[in-house]
Amino acid sequence: MSDIEMAHLPAGEVTLHDARRDLHRTVSLESFEIGVFAVTEEQLAEILGIASRHPRRPAADLSWLRALRFCNAASEWEGLDPAYSFDGEDITWHVDSDGYRLPTEAEWEYACRAGSTAPHYGLLTDVAWTTADAVAAPQDVGGKMPNLHGLFDTLGNVWEWCWDLLDPARYDDYRVFRGGGYADDAWSVRASVRRGGAPRMHHEDVGMRLARGGFDERDAAQGWSAAVDRERAASDDALPFGWTPLR
């Protein structure tokens, strides 16, 4: 398989903003690894045995479920313990696994920001493919400037799936994707913007970036908690939805 280049990020903190519920929470993260680039068409093709028309473009138009299956296949290819087990569409993340996986939402934002508290980690035209570039498809990875973690395209080009549920009280099993895409304007291509889709949903501007790192807890890690997911699913708030934060 084509090399999956990973960056090792140190432990740190990130503050997440849920604009719909007007909530802020600060998450302490242990060190972890994350892909320098989004997964490319070439890498997806090699692992899943499908055709690749544009090898260096980010793999897109793939569902959250397919992204998880790719994570497991890439782990098995490299002799790592798969991070996920499947019971139909009931997915368990084995938090202590050393295999490839999707980042949690907190990991993703921490990796994207690279210490920045602004909406973007650089001048948007320099770091992200957006509507300002007038392109009609995802562009080859690495064509814009990286952030201070050395990661490319965490903003723009394609949105990236995360592990977390978007809002289980309102959207049931929808999962988060982050970062904005080539067809989005500056309002959507910001480090804090949250969107999502159903596990089988796929779009031409949604792809994935791999993470790695195992942790000691059984049902919680890196800002995600199964218990909190259950509490959120049972909540019945009536706050407005569809908002996105300025920072």
C-alpha positions in Angstrom: 0.0 0.0 0.0 1.2 3.6 -0.6 2.7 5.0 2.5 0.3 6.6 4.9 2.3 9.5 6.3 1.4 10.2 9.9 2.3 13.1 12.2 2.8 12.6 15.9 0.9 15.3 17.9 1.8 16.0 21.6 -0.8 16.0 24.4 -2.7 19.2 24.7 -6.1 20.9 25.0 -8.7 22.2 22.6 -11.9 24.1 23.3 -14.9 23.0 21.2 -17.9 25.2 20.5 -21.4 23.7 19.9 -23.1 26.8 18.4 -26.6 25.3 18.3 -26.6 24.7 22.1 -24.2 27.6 22.8 -21.9 25.3 24.7 -18.1 25.4 25.1 -16.1 22.5 26.5 -12.4 22.1 26.9 -11.0 18.7 26.1 -7.6 17.4 27.4 -6.0 15.1 24.8 -3.4 12.5 25.1 -0.8 12.3 22.3 -1.9 10.6 19.1 -1.0 10.3 15.4 -3.0 11.8 12.5 -2.5 11.7 8.7 -0.4 14.4 7.1 -2.8 14.2 4.2 -6.3 13.0 3.7 -6.6 9.4 2.4 -6.1 9.5 -1.4 -7.9 7.7 -4.2 -4.8 5.6 -4.7 -4.7 4.4 -1.1 -8.4 3.6 -1.1 -8.0 1.7 -4.4 -5.1 -0.4 -3.2 -6.8 -1.5 0.0 -10.3 -2.0 -1.3 -9.5 -3.2 -4.8 -11.3 -0.5 -6.7 -10.3 1.8 -9.6 -8.5 5.0 -9.1 -8.9 7.8 -11.7 -7.0 10.5 -9.8 -4.5 8.9 -7.5 -3.4 12.0 -5.6 -6.8 13.5 -5.1 -8.4 12.9 -1.7 -10.7 9.9 -1.7 -14.3 11.3 -1.6 -17.9 10.2 -2.1 -17.4 7.6 0.6 -19.8 6.9 3.5 -18.8 6.9 7.2 -19.3 3.1 7.2 -17.0 2.7 4.3 -14.4 4.9 6.0 -14.5 2.7 9.0 -14.1 -0.5 6.9 -11.1 1.2 5.2 -9.6 1.9 8.6 -9.8 -1.8 9.5 -8.5 -3.0 6.1 -5.5 -0.6 6.4 -4.8 -1.9 9.9 -4.9 -5.5 8.8 -2.7 -4.7 5.8 0.0 -3.5 8.3 -0.5 -6.2 10.9 -2.2 -3.8 13.4 -5.2 -4.6 15.6 -8.4 -3.3 13.9 -10.0 -0.4 15.8 -13.6 -1.3 15.0 -15.9 -4.3 15.1 -19.2 -4.5 13.3 -22.5 -6.1 14.3 -24.5 -5.2 11.3 -24.4 -1.4 11.5 -23.8 -1.3 15.2 -20.1 -0.3 15.5 -17.8 -0.6 18.5 -14.6 1.4 18.7 -12.0 -0.6 20.6 -10.4 2.3 22.3 -7.2 0.5 23.2 -6.5 -0.7 19.6 -3.3 0.5 17.9 -5.0 0.3 14.5 -6.0 3.0 12.1 -9.3 4.8 12.9 -11.1 8.1 12.3 -10.1 10.9 14.6 -12.5 12.0 17.3 -14.0 15.5 16.8 -11.7 16.9 19.5 -8.6 15.3 17.9 -9.6 16.7 14.5 -10.0 20.3 15.7 -6.8 20.2 17.8 -4.9 18.9 14.7 -6.5 21.4 12.4 -6.0 24.5 14.6 -2.3 23.7 15.4 -2.5 26.2 18.2 -4.5 28.8 16.4 -7.7 30.3 18.0 -8.8 32.0 14.8 -11.3 30.6 12.3 -8.4 29.7 9.9 -4.8 28.7 10.7 -3.6 30.9 7.8 -4.8 33.1 5.0 -7.6 31.0 3.5 -6.4 31.4 -0.1 -3.0 30.0 0.9 -4.2 27.0 3.0 -7.5 25.8 1.6 -9.2 24.9 -1.7 -12.6 26.7 -1.6 -15.1 28.4 -4.0 -12.6 31.2 -4.3 -10.4 28.8 -6.4 -13.3 28.1 -8.8 -12.4 24.4 -9.1 -15.0 21.7 -10.0 -13.6 18.8 -8.1 -11.2 17.9 -5.2 -7.6 18.8 -5.9 -4.4 16.8 -5.4 -3.5 16.7 -1.7 -0.7 18.9 -0.5 -1.2 21.7 -3.1 -1.7 24.4 -0.5 0.3 25.5 2.6 0.3 23.2 5.7 -0.6 24.2 9.2 2.0 24.4 12.0 1.6 20.6 12.7 2.7 20.0 9.1 -0.8 18.8 8.1 -2.2 19.7 4.6 -5.8 20.4 3.6 -7.5 20.2 7.0 -9.5 23.1 5.8 -11.0 23.0 2.3 -10.7 20.5 -0.5 -12.9 17.8 1.2 -14.8 17.6 4.4 -13.4 14.8 6.7 -15.4 12.2 8.7 -14.9 12.0 12.4 -16.0 9.3 14.9 -18.4 11.4 16.9 -22.2 11.7 16.7 -23.4 15.1 15.4 -26.4 15.6 17.7 -28.2 12.3 18.6 -31.2 14.1 20.2 -32.0 15.8 16.9 -30.2 13.8 14.2 -30.2 10.3 15.5 -27.1 8.4 14.2 -25.6 11.2 12.0 -21.8 11.4 12.3 -19.7 14.5 12.2 -17.6 15.7 9.3 -15.3 18.7 9.5 -13.2 21.2 7.6 -15.2 22.4 4.6 -14.7 21.5 0.9 -13.8 22.9 -2.5 -17.4 23.9 -3.1 -17.8 25.9 0.1 -17.2 29.6 0.9 -15.2 31.0 3.8 -18.2 30.8 6.2 -18.1 27.0 6.0 -14.4 26.5 5.8 -13.5 27.2 9.4 -11.9 25.2 12.1 -15.0 25.1 14.3 -17.8 24.4 11.8 -19.7 21.1 12.5 -21.8 19.3 9.9 -22.7 15.7 9.5 -24.5 12.9 7.7 -26.0 9.5 8.2 -23.6 6.5 8.2 -24.5 5.4 4.7 -24.6 8.9 3.3 -21.9 9.9 0.8 -21.1 13.1 -1.0 -18.5 14.1 -3.6 -16.8 16.5 -1.2 -16.6 14.3 1.9 -13.5 12.2 2.6 -11.4 11.0 5.5 -8.1 11.4 7.4 -6.7 8.6 9.4 -5.7 8.7 13.1 -3.9 6.2 15.4 -3.5 5.9 19.1 -4.8 3.5 21.8 -6.1 4.6 25.2 -6.8 2.9 28.6 -10.5 3.7 28.9 -13.1 1.2 27.6 -15.9 3.5 26.5 -14.3 7.0 26.4 -11.3 8.6 24.8 -10.1 11.9 23.4 -13.2 13.9 24.1 -15.7 11.2 23.1 -17.7 9.2 25.7 -20.4 6.5 25.1 -22.1 7.6 28.3 -22.3 11.2 27.1 -23.7 10.1 23.7 -26.5 8.3 25.6 -27.2 11.4 27.7 -27.3 13.6 24.6 -29.6 11.2 22.8 -32.1 11.4 25.7 -32.1 15.2 25.9 -35.0 17.2 24.7 -33.7 20.8 24.3 -35.4 23.2 22.0 -32.5 25.5 21.1 -32.2 26.7 17.5 -30.1 24.5 15.2 -28.1 25.2 12.1 -25.8 27.8 13.6 -22.1 27.8 13.2 -19.6 29.8 15.3 -17.4 32.7 14.3 -14.3 31.2 16.0 
